[in-house]
Amino acid sequence: MTTDWGPYRVDVAEVRPPELARLFDLAERPRAGGWSMRAALTRYGQPQAQRASDLTEVLRRVDGALKPQVKTAEREGPALWAALSAALSATEEEGADHLDLVRLLRVAADLDRLGDRLATWALDIRGPRPDEEADAAVDELGGQLDSLGVPREQAPPRMLRRRGV
């Protein structure tokens, strides 16, 4: 499985177990009807661009924070998956070496479930839009990313208009 983070292509084929590898390919992995989360977000954003943009920022933050962790996941994937599956609390010592990574993976897992919901909605947009779920994800997951120190995207500076010739 290969994922694309901007100019970087990352091969997550060595990440085990496969459930963990799928979290590292959160944005581009095919879901219901072949829709990736990123493609479903594009469709979702057609009538409400700001809502989709806010959710896309959360997705990009997670992607950006996971990218440097691929080698760790390749080395320690089963232990990370066990820690994630056990839903370790901040006070438990087991898995403390990678506690922030486990917390980040929890955010990714929550976002992954929303990605499945968005892809299902994209197949049949006549159904109810997952607006409440999207808004909750932006608030809750964005807050968790803030507490983990995952930076927000910086808006590019606007081009200054030149007056005259």
Z-matrix of the N, CA and C atoms (Angstrom, degrees):
N
C 1 1.453
C 2 1.528 1 107.00
N 3 1.309 2 116.05 1 129.06
C 4 1.455 3 121.76 2 178.83
C 5 1.504 4 108.52 3 -119.30
N 6 1.307 5 115.92 4 137.07
C 7 1.454 6 120.44 5 177.65
C 8 1.515 7 108.97 6 -119.57
N 9 1.310 8 116.48 7 156.02
C 10 1.448 9 122.03 8 -174.11
C 11 1.520 10 109.47 9 -118.46
N 12 1.317 11 116.80 10 113.95
C 13 1.459 12 121.84 11 175.69
C 14 1.516 13 107.05 12 -113.11
N 15 1.302 14 115.98 13 91.10
C 16 1.456 15 120.43 14 -179.82
C 17 1.517 16 110.07 15 57.15
N 18 1.346 17 117.28 16 -125.08
C 19 1.458 18 119.82 17 -178.19
C 20 1.525 19 113.14 18 -76.37
N 21 1.324 20 117.62 19 -4.22
C 22 1.452 21 121.47 20 -177.86
C 23 1.515 22 110.66 21 -103.11
N 24 1.307 23 116.30 22 135.11
C 25 1.456 24 120.60 23 171.04
C 26 1.525 25 105.07 24 -112.61
N 27 1.294 26 116.38 25 126.79
C 28 1.454 27 121.03 26 -175.63
C 29 1.520 28 108.70 27 -117.65
N 30 1.326 29 115.82 28 127.68
C 31 1.454 30 120.87 29 178.20
C 32 1.523 31 107.67 30 -91.98
N 33 1.322 32 116.02 31 116.45
C 34 1.461 33 120.12 32 179.89
C 35 1.528 34 111.07 33 -104.70
N 36 1.339 35 116.41 34 20.08
C 37 1.457 36 120.83 35 -178.50
C 38 1.525 37 112.20 36 -63.31
N 39 1.315 38 117.12 37 -25.93
C 40 1.463 39 120.72 38 -178.38
C 41 1.527 40 112.65 39 -86.86
N 42 1.312 41 118.23 40 -4.90
C 43 1.461 42 121.25 41 178.85
C 44 1.521 43 108.24 42 -78.62
N 45 1.310 44 115.71 43 126.23
C 46 1.456 45 122.09 44 178.04
C 47 1.513 46 108.11 45 -126.95
N 48 1.285 47 120.38 46 146.95
C 49 1.458 48 128.94 47 -2.38
C 50 1.531 49 111.67 48 -74.27
N 51 1.326 50 117.63 49 169.28
C 52 1.465 51 121.13 50 -177.83
C 53 1.530 52 113.10 51 -58.65
N 54 1.329 53 117.47 52 -30.83
C 55 1.471 54 120.31 53 178.61
C 56 1.522 55 110.59 54 -62.52
N 57 1.316 56 116.85 55 -37.36
C 58 1.455 57 121.06 56 177.57
C 59 1.525 58 110.23 57 -70.67
N 60 1.320 59 117.00 58 -41.67
C 61 1.469 60 120.83 59 178.33
C 62 1.524 61 110.83 60 -58.88
N 63 1.325 62 117.01 61 -37.32
C 64 1.471 63 120.20 62 179.57
C 65 1.524 64 111.77 63 -63.55
N 66 1.326 65 117.74 64 -32.54
C 67 1.468 66 119.80 65 177.08
C 68 1.527 67 111.19 66 -66.95
N 69 1.328 68 116.19 67 -31.99
C 70 1.460 69 119.55 68 177.88
C 71 1.528 70 111.72 69 -75.99
N 72 1.315 71 117.32 70 -13.90
C 73 1.469 72 121.83 71 177.51
C 74 1.529 73 109.51 72 -114.93
N 75 1.298 74 115.16 73 37.30
C 76 1.455 75 124.82 74 -174.26
C 77 1.525 76 114.20 75 -55.11
N 78 1.309 77 117.84 76 -46.19
C 79 1.465 78 121.81 77 -171.63
C 80 1.520 79 113.61 78 -78.21
N 81 1.320 80 117.89 79 -36.32
C 82 1.465 81 120.80 80 -170.05
C 83 1.524 82 115.10 81 -107.38
N 84 1.318 83 117.82 82 -9.10
C 85 1.458 84 120.81 83 -177.65
C 86 1.527 85 111.01 84 -64.89
N 87 1.335 86 118.00 85 132.44
C 88 1.469 87 119.41 86 177.31
C 89 1.528 88 111.35 87 -64.14
N 90 1.319 89 113.77 88 140.77
C 91 1.460 90 121.83 89 179.51
C 92 1.516 91 108.08 90 -125.15
N 93 1.312 92 118.03 91 -147.27
C 94 1.465 93 122.85 92 -179.20
C 95 1.528 94 110.20 93 -52.43
N 96 1.316 95 116.37 94 129.17
C 97 1.453 96 121.35 95 177.07
C 98 1.515 97 114.11 96 63.96
N 99 1.330 98 118.10 97 16.43
C 100 1.455 99 121.90 98 -178.91
C 101 1.518 100 114.35 99 81.99
N 102 1.326 101 117.76 100 3.39
C 103 1.468 102 121.11 101 179.65
C 104 1.522 103 110.09 102 -75.11
N 105 1.319 104 116.81 103 129.45
C 106 1.464 105 120.72 104 170.26
C 107 1.531 106 106.80 105 -84.46
N 108 1.314 107 116.52 106 165.42
C 109 1.462 108 118.79 107 177.80
C 110 1.523 109 110.03 108 -62.92
N 111 1.326 110 116.89 109 -40.90
C 112 1.461 111 120.23 110 -179.17
C 113 1.534 112 110.73 111 -63.23
N 114 1.327 113 117.62 112 -42.18
C 115 1.465 114 120.34 113 178.73
C 116 1.528 115 111.04 114 -66.59
N 117 1.326 116 116.82 115 -41.79
C 118 1.466 117 120.42 116 178.55
C 119 1.525 118 110.77 117 -63.42
N 120 1.328 119 117.14 118 -36.12
C 121 1.464 120 120.80 119 177.05
C 122 1.526 121 111.27 120 -64.90
N 123 1.311 122 116.93 121 -34.96
C 124 1.468 123 120.18 122 177.30
C 125 1.518 124 109.94 123 -63.79
N 126 1.318 125 116.12 124 -45.03
C 127 1.466 126 119.38 125 178.39
C 128 1.525 127 110.78 126 -66.93
N 129 1.303 128 116.34 127 -41.61
C 130 1.461 129 121.98 128 -179.76
C 131 1.526 130 111.07 129 -60.86
N 132 1.324 131 117.02 130 -34.92
C 133 1.448 132 121.46 131 -175.73
C 134 1.514 133 115.27 132 -80.11
N 135 1.326 134 118.34 133 -7.32
C 136 1.461 135 119.08 134 -176.80
C 137 1.519 136 112.85 135 -56.67
N 138 1.326 137 120.77 136 -48.88
C 139 1.463 138 117.32 137 178.16
C 140 1.534 139 113.81 138 -88.13
N 141 1.332 140 117.52 139 -17.97
C 142 1.459 141 120.53 140 -177.05
C 143 1.525 142 109.54 141 -137.56
N 144 1.308 143 115.01 142 77.42
C 145 1.461 144 120.76 143 -172.72
C 146 1.526 145 113.03 144 -62.28
N 147 1.331 146 118.03 145 -38.99
C 148 1.471 147 119.66 146 -176.65
C 149 1.524 148 111.51 147 -65.41
N 150 1.311 149 116.96 148 -41.56
C 151 1.468 150 120.58 149 179.81
C 152 1.535 151 109.77 150 -61.50
N 153 1.317 152 117.38 151 -45.29
C 154 1.460 153 121.12 152 179.33
C 155 1.528 154 111.02 153 -67.61
N 156 1.316 155 116.96 154 -36.51
C 157 1.461 156 121.15 155 178.61
C 158 1.527 157 110.93 156 -63.67
N 159 1.322 158 117.12 157 -42.19
C 160 1.459 159 121.47 158 178.70
C 161 1.533 160 110.73 159 -62.39
N 162 1.321 161 115.76 160 -41.81
C 163 1.462 162 120.21 161 179.82
C 164 1.528 163 110.54 162 -70.49
N 165 1.317 164 117.06 163 -37.02
C 166 1.462 165 121.06 164 177.46
C 167 1.527 166 110.66 165 -62.85
N 168 1.337 167 117.26 166 -36.13
C 169 1.464 168 119.74 167 177.48
C 170 1.529 169 110.32 168 -62.64
N 171 1.339 170 117.65 169 -41.31
C 172 1.469 171 120.57 170 177.45
C 173 1.529 172 109.31 171 -61.62
N 174 1.323 173 116.69 172 -44.25
C 175 1.466 174 121.05 173 179.06
C 176 1.524 175 110.98 174 -60.55
N 177 1.312 176 117.89 175 -44.52
C 178 1.464 177 121.04 176 179.74
C 179 1.520 178 111.88 177 -65.09
N 180 1.316 179 116.51 178 -37.92
C 181 1.466 180 119.68 179 178.24
C 182 1.521 181 110.34 180 -63.67
N 183 1.338 182 116.71 181 -43.79
C 184 1.465 183 120.13 182 178.58
C 185 1.527 184 109.80 183 -63.71
N 186 1.331 185 117.08 184 -47.82
C 187 1.468 186 120.49 185 178.25
C 188 1.524 187 111.20 186 -55.72
N 189 1.319 188 116.38 187 -47.42
C 190 1.460 189 120.61 188 -178.24
C 191 1.515 190 112.94 189 -63.69
N 192 1.323 191 116.95 190 -35.31
C 193 1.467 192 120.51 191 179.71
C 194 1.531 193 112.01 192 -77.35
N 195 1.329 194 117.23 193 -29.96
C 196 1.463 195 120.18 194 179.77
C 197 1.530 196 112.61 195 -77.54
N 198 1.323 197 116.63 196 -31.94
C 199 1.467 198 120.81 197 -174.60
C 200 1.530 199 112.92 198 -49.69
N 201 1.328 200 119.90 199 -49.38
C 202 1.467 201 118.19 200 -178.64
C 203 1.533 202 113.70 201 -73.28
N 204 1.316 203 117.65 202 -4.32
C 205 1.468 204 121.25 203 -176.75
C 206 1.530 205 113.73 204 -98.19
N 207 1.339 206 117.14 205 1.33
C 208 1.468 207 120.09 206 -176.52
C 209 1.527 208 111.43 207 -59.55
N 210 1.324 209 118.05 208 -44.42
C 211 1.479 210 120.78 209 -178.38
C 212 1.528 211 110.79 210 -63.63
N 213 1.324 212 117.01 211 -39.35
C 214 1.464 213 120.05 212 176.40
C 215 1.521 214 109.97 213 -62.42
N 216 1.328 215 117.09 214 -42.46
C 217 1.468 216 120.93 215 179.23
C 218 1.517 217 111.22 216 -65.88
N 219 1.325 218 117.97 217 -34.50
C 220 1.463 219 120.28 218 176.80
C 221 1.521 220 111.00 219 -65.20
N 222 1.331 221 116.56 220 -40.30
C 223 1.470 222 121.36 221 -178.80
C 224 1.523 223 112.49 222 -75.40
N 225 1.342 224 116.80 223 -39.90
C 226 1.463 225 120.16 224 -168.35
C 227 1.523 226 112.92 225 -126.82
N 228 1.323 227 116.39 226 27.08
C 229 1.456 228 121.08 227 -176.40
C 230 1.520 229 115.23 228 -52.49
N 231 1.344 230 118.87 229 -51.65
C 232 1.471 231 118.50 230 -179.13
C 233 1.530 232 113.01 231 -59.09
N 234 1.321 233 117.50 232 -39.06
C 235 1.477 234 120.01 233 178.95
C 236 1.525 235 110.64 234 -68.83
N 237 1.326 236 117.37 235 -40.14
C 238 1.463 237 120.50 236 176.92
C 239 1.521 238 110.91 237 -63.00
N 240 1.334 239 115.97 238 -43.38
C 241 1.460 240 119.60 239 -179.42
C 242 1.530 241 110.57 240 -64.88
N 243 1.319 242 116.80 241 -40.37
C 244 1.468 243 120.47 242 177.98
C 245 1.524 244 110.24 243 -62.49
N 246 1.333 245 116.72 244 -43.04
C 247 1.467 246 120.37 245 179.56
C 248 1.521 247 110.40 246 -65.28
N 249 1.311 248 116.66 247 -41.58
C 250 1.462 249 120.42 248 178.63
C 251 1.523 250 110.19 249 -65.04
N 252 1.307 251 116.94 250 -44.15
C 253 1.464 252 121.35 251 -179.69
C 254 1.519 253 111.99 252 -64.55
N 255 1.322 254 117.07 253 -32.59
C 256 1.462 255 121.37 254 -179.69
C 257 1.525 256 111.78 255 -79.90
N 258 1.335 257 117.28 256 -7.72
C 259 1.472 258 122.29 257 -179.67
C 260 1.520 259 110.53 258 50.68
N 261 1.323 260 115.23 259 59.83
C 262 1.463 261 121.07 260 -178.78
C 263 1.520 262 110.93 261 -59.88
N 264 1.313 263 115.57 262 143.19
C 265 1.458 264 119.70 263 174.15
C 266 1.528 265 108.78 264 -91.12
N 267 1.305 266 116.76 265 165.88
C 268 1.463 267 121.76 266 -177.07
C 269 1.524 268 112.60 267 -63.94
N 270 1.334 269 117.94 268 -18.72
C 271 1.457 270 119.99 269 -176.39
C 272 1.527 271 112.65 270 -92.94
N 273 1.320 272 117.51 271 -11.75
C 274 1.456 273 119.02 272 -178.75
C 275 1.516 274 110.27 273 -78.36
N 276 1.322 275 116.18 274 141.95
C 277 1.453 276 120.47 275 -177.25
C 278 1.517 277 112.51 276 -84.51
N 279 1.325 278 118.13 277 -29.87
C 280 1.454 279 120.38 278 -179.05
C 281 1.531 280 109.21 279 -61.38
N 282 1.300 281 116.25 280 126.92
C 283 1.456 282 120.15 281 -179.57
C 284 1.516 283 113.29 282 80.42
N 285 1.334 284 117.49 283 8.60
C 286 1.465 285 120.59 284 -176.32
C 287 1.525 286 112.11 285 -62.78
N 288 1.340 287 116.83 286 -25.21
C 289 1.462 288 119.49 287 178.48
C 290 1.526 289 110.98 288 -58.64
N 291 1.300 290 116.77 289 -31.55
C 292 1.459 291 121.27 290 -176.04
C 293 1.523 292 111.40 291 -127.03
N 294 1.337 293 116.16 292 33.45
C 295 1.458 294 120.08 293 -175.82
C 296 1.529 295 112.04 294 -59.92
N 297 1.328 296 117.52 295 -42.31
C 298 1.466 297 119.27 296 178.70
C 299 1.528 298 111.23 297 -65.20
N 300 1.325 299 117.28 298 -37.89
C 301 1.461 300 119.89 299 177.54
C 302 1.527 301 110.31 300 -65.40
N 303 1.318 302 117.39 301 -40.43
C 304 1.473 303 120.25 302 177.37
C 305 1.529 304 109.68 303 -62.90
N 306 1.320 305 117.37 304 -41.40
C 307 1.471 306 120.40 305 177.15
C 308 1.527 307 110.81 306 -63.11
N 309 1.328 308 116.80 307 -41.31
C 310 1.463 309 120.64 308 176.98
C 311 1.526 310 110.33 309 -63.16
N 312 1.301 311 116.89 310 -40.60
C 313 1.467 312 120.39 311 178.35
C 314 1.527 313 111.51 312 -65.70
N 315 1.325 314 117.64 313 -32.56
C 316 1.468 315 120.21 314 174.13
C 317 1.520 316 110.71 315 -62.20
N 318 1.337 317 116.20 316 -43.22
C 319 1.471 318 120.63 317 177.01
C 320 1.525 319 108.95 318 -61.08
N 321 1.341 320 116.53 319 -45.06
C 322 1.466 321 120.73 320 179.39
C 323 1.524 322 111.04 321 -60.84
N 324 1.336 323 117.41 322 -40.31
C 325 1.471 324 120.89 323 -179.88
C 326 1.529 325 110.71 324 -65.22
N 327 1.336 326 117.12 325 -41.07
C 328 1.463 327 120.29 326 177.21
C 329 1.526 328 110.66 327 -64.37
N 330 1.313 329 116.24 328 -42.61
C 331 1.459 330 120.99 329 178.53
C 332 1.529 331 110.62 330 -66.47
N 333 1.317 332 116.50 331 -35.14
C 334 1.461 333 121.57 332 177.94
C 335 1.528 334 111.27 333 -61.98
N 336 1.323 335 116.83 334 -41.54
C 337 1.467 336 120.16 335 177.60
C 338 1.532 337 110.64 336 -63.22
N 339 1.327 338 116.63 337 -39.30
C 340 1.457 339 120.11 338 176.59
C 341 1.526 340 110.11 339 -66.79
N 342 1.326 341 117.53 340 -36.01
C 343 1.465 342 120.81 341 176.19
C 344 1.513 343 111.93 342 -59.96
N 345 1.338 344 116.48 343 -40.29
C 346 1.473 345 120.11 344 175.80
C 347 1.521 346 110.39 345 -62.84
N 348 1.321 347 116.36 346 -41.80
C 349 1.477 348 120.85 347 179.99
C 350 1.526 349 110.90 348 -64.98
N 351 1.335 350 117.75 349 -41.97
C 352 1.460 351 121.54 350 178.74
C 353 1.527 352 111.22 351 -64.75
N 354 1.328 353 117.10 352 -41.03
C 355 1.466 354 120.41 353 179.59
C 356 1.526 355 110.58 354 -65.29
N 357 1.314 356 116.96 355 -40.31
C 358 1.466 357 120.43 356 177.02
C 359 1.522 358 110.19 357 -63.17
N 360 1.328 359 116.96 358 -42.56
C 361 1.458 360 120.49 359 177.58
C 362 1.527 361 110.57 360 -63.85
N 363 1.340 362 117.69 361 -39.98
C 364 1.467 363 121.26 362 -177.92
C 365 1.527 364 111.68 363 -62.26
N 366 1.328 365 117.10 364 -28.20
C 367 1.462 366 120.58 365 177.18
C 368 1.525 367 112.01 366 -66.37
N 369 1.320 368 116.28 367 -33.83
C 370 1.461 369 120.60 368 -179.40
C 371 1.524 370 108.31 369 -144.80
N 372 1.318 371 115.17 370 92.14
C 373 1.465 372 120.03 371 -174.42
C 374 1.523 373 112.94 372 -74.94
N 375 1.321 374 116.50 373 0.29
C 376 1.466 375 118.77 374 176.39
C 377 1.520 376 111.46 375 -75.75
N 378 1.318 377 116.56 376 -17.76
C 379 1.462 378 120.71 377 178.48
C 380 1.513 379 110.70 378 -74.97
N 381 1.322 380 116.13 379 174.05
C 382 1.471 381 119.38 380 -179.81
C 383 1.525 382 111.38 381 -64.99
N 384 1.332 383 114.95 382 136.71
C 385 1.460 384 120.93 383 177.80
C 386 1.532 385 109.12 384 -71.75
N 387 1.313 386 117.64 385 143.60
C 388 1.469 387 120.22 386 179.32
C 389 1.529 388 112.44 387 -83.50
N 390 1.337 389 116.26 388 47.77
C 391 1.464 390 120.62 389 -175.45
C 392 1.526 391 112.90 390 -62.87
N 393 1.324 392 117.06 391 -46.00
C 394 1.468 393 119.34 392 -178.82
C 395 1.519 394 110.97 393 -63.01
N 396 1.328 395 116.50 394 -40.55
C 397 1.458 396 120.37 395 178.87
C 398 1.529 397 110.79 396 -65.30
N 399 1.328 398 116.52 397 -40.75
C 400 1.470 399 120.90 398 179.17
C 401 1.524 400 110.71 399 -64.19
N 402 1.333 401 116.20 400 -46.24
C 403 1.465 402 120.03 401 179.64
C 404 1.529 403 111.33 402 -62.10
N 405 1.320 404 116.60 403 -42.55
C 406 1.468 405 120.67 404 178.91
C 407 1.527 406 110.50 405 -63.12
N 408 1.334 407 116.72 406 -40.31
C 409 1.468 408 120.06 407 179.64
C 410 1.516 409 110.93 408 -64.04
N 411 1.324 410 116.89 409 -42.35
C 412 1.465 411 119.69 410 179.17
C 413 1.525 412 109.81 411 -60.64
N 414 1.326 413 116.61 412 -46.24
C 415 1.464 414 120.28 413 -178.18
C 416 1.531 415 111.97 414 -69.34
N 417 1.331 416 116.06 415 -55.28
C 418 1.457 417 120.41 416 -173.41
C 419 1.521 418 112.63 417 -71.46
N 420 1.328 419 116.44 418 -50.71
C 421 1.458 420 119.00 419 -177.17
C 422 1.527 421 111.05 420 -71.24
N 423 1.321 422 116.20 421 -36.58
C 424 1.464 423 119.17 422 175.29
C 425 1.517 424 111.26 423 -60.31
N 426 1.336 425 116.95 424 -41.08
C 427 1.464 426 121.06 425 177.09
C 428 1.518 427 112.28 426 -64.56
N 429 1.327 428 116.46 427 -39.45
C 430 1.462 429 119.83 428 177.98
C 431 1.530 430 110.82 429 -65.63
N 432 1.333 431 116.18 430 -39.47
C 433 1.465 432 119.71 431 177.37
C 434 1.530 433 110.36 432 -64.64
N 435 1.330 434 116.60 433 -38.74
C 436 1.467 435 120.59 434 175.92
C 437 1.524 436 110.25 435 -59.50
N 438 1.341 437 116.84 436 -45.94
C 439 1.468 438 120.00 437 -177.95
C 440 1.531 439 111.84 438 -67.41
N 441 1.329 440 117.09 439 -23.64
C 442 1.467 441 120.76 440 176.26
C 443 1.530 442 111.93 441 -85.65
N 444 1.328 443 116.32 442 -5.46
C 445 1.456 444 119.90 443 179.87
C 446 1.518 445 114.29 444 80.88
N 447 1.330 446 117.00 445 17.42
C 448 1.467 447 120.55 446 177.92
C 449 1.522 448 107.68 447 -75.36
N 450 1.322 449 117.24 448 120.45
C 451 1.469 450 119.26 449 -174.46
C 452 1.527 451 113.08 450 -67.40
N 453 1.315 452 113.70 451 150.78
C 454 1.460 453 120.78 452 173.01
C 455 1.521 454 107.89 453 -82.54
N 456 1.319 455 115.21 454 156.59
C 457 1.457 456 119.61 455 176.90
C 458 1.521 457 109.66 456 -69.31
N 459 1.285 458 115.45 457 142.56
C 460 1.455 459 120.46 458 175.45
C 461 1.515 460 107.91 459 -93.74
N 462 1.310 461 116.45 460 129.20
C 463 1.463 462 120.14 461 178.15
C 464 1.524 463 108.62 462 -68.97
N 465 1.335 464 116.97 463 137.00
C 466 1.465 465 118.52 464 178.31
C 467 1.523 466 109.72 465 -66.00
N 468 1.330 467 116.87 466 145.29
C 469 1.466 468 118.33 467 179.72
C 470 1.520 469 110.57 468 -64.39
N 471 1.305 470 115.04 469 141.94
C 472 1.462 471 119.14 470 178.41
C 473 1.517 472 109.23 471 -70.19
N 474 1.285 473 113.99 472 144.11
C 475 1.463 474 119.33 473 177.13
C 476 1.527 475 107.87 474 -69.29
N 477 1.290 476 114.66 475 129.12
C 478 1.457 477 118.37 476 178.26
C 479 1.525 478 109.27 477 -76.50
N 480 1.287 479 115.34 478 132.46
C 481 1.455 480 118.70 479 178.75
C 482 1.526 481 108.98 480 -81.23
N 483 1.269 482 113.97 481 135.47
C 484 1.465 483 118.83 482 177.28
C 485 1.527 484 108.42 483 -91.84
N 486 1.256 485 113.61 484 135.22
C 487 1.461 486 118.01 485 177.59
C 488 1.521 487 108.52 486 -96.06
N 489 1.272 488 113.78 487 144.72
C 490 1.460 489 118.47 488 179.11
C 491 1.505 490 110.74 489 81.95
N 492 1.314 491 115.06 490 -162.25
C 493 1.449 492 120.86 491 -176.01
C 494 1.492 493 110.81 492 -98.78
